[in-house]
Amino acid sequence: MSDNLTQKEQVAEQQNTPLRLTILGGGSFGTAMAHNASRNGCDTIMWIRDAENAEQIQKTRINARYLPDFTLDENLKVTADLAQAVKDRDLILVAIPSHSFRSVLKQIAPMISGQAIISLTKGIEKDSFNLMSDIIRQELPEVVYGVLSGPNLAKEIVQGMPAGTVIASNSPQLREAVQTALHSPLFRVFASDDVQGVELGGALKNIYAVAMGMGVAYNIGENSKSMLITRALAEMSRFAVTLGANPLTFLGLSGVGDLFATCNSPLSRNYQVGFALGQGKTLDEAVQSLGQTAEGINTILQVKAKAEELDIYMPITAALYEVIFNQAPPLSVALSLMKNGYRSDVEFVLPHQIKSQESELASK
């Protein structure tokens, strides 16, 4: 009888053990998620490359570079020791810029022994068109993985403003674990099994945030902003569905939700780069003044090449590429919105007569 009671106690103890969660990367969003997880009672570690910076954050509870006005949860641990951060953990959330994502996974590969990997990075690997989930599968083929994406401006999250995000994975257990770790009364975590759609929504919207920032610098009107957002949604969903995504995903937080937030907030890094470009700064000047990674610039390059390869109609992306890299007049982006006026307003539900009309136009 006592043996049975001991077994029950052991099971209860295991069930009450907090999730062991690690965030790789100490940028603004990684820091916000580390803070949320720690506040939710998870055993949380945030890994940062720079040992001096990690020690400073651990001591002061402030990430001076990215979130200088906010005090982090007192139980959050910060380290520059990668092995300490990765070994014997349950969930590893990777918030590393796309250009360094693969190298970090290569470093942690020998330390992986059952941990689940979740990407927080909204980008596409340079020159390969690999999404972060592709890189996870290539470098860590045996792990359970997912992606987290949504309208998640880090400063608003740490200030306690209500927000939501989406965890996408083929594993129900992983989705539930991430919801347990991050969900709170002010941060709602929805679930999806459309990894491709959720991840592409997070990456593609950065293109249009650059375009919107540029447009605001030129004082475009509200009508123009509305048309840019809705045509951007059509363009990005058209592209993603060609690559296998579910079009309905783009009606959710990781699609139109993230697009709206990123295109309408000066807090968005890609919006800031676009605004600087619209003010006449060079690309190098715009990126340097930001001081953080703006994934949208690389995404424009990657998506334009892939759209041409697959013959996908993406006029905004093509025009933005010409403005940024070939010094075309910014008016090109506005004119791109006015082309092919006979297209249906709503993607994927084209009336038969509009389809016929477009076929006739295409043949001329």
Secondary structure, DSSP 8 states (H G I E B T S, - for coil): -HHHHHHHHHHHHHHHS--EEEEE--SHHHHHHHHHHHHTT-EEEEE-S-HHHHHHHHHHS-BTTTBTT----TT-EEES-HHHHHTT-SEEEE---HHHHHHHHHHHGGG-SS-EEEE----B-TTT--BHHHHHHHH-TTS-EEEEESS--HHHHHTT--EEEEEE-S-HHHHHHHHHHH-BTTEEEEEES-HHHHHHHHHHHHHHHHHHHHHHHTT--HHHHHHHHHHHHHHHHHHHHHTT--GGGGGSIIIIIHHHHHHH-TT-HHHHHHHHHHTT--HHHHHHHH-S--HHHHHHHHHHHHHHHHT---HHHHHHHHHHHS---THHHHHHTTS-TTS-SSTT---HHHHHHHHHHHH-
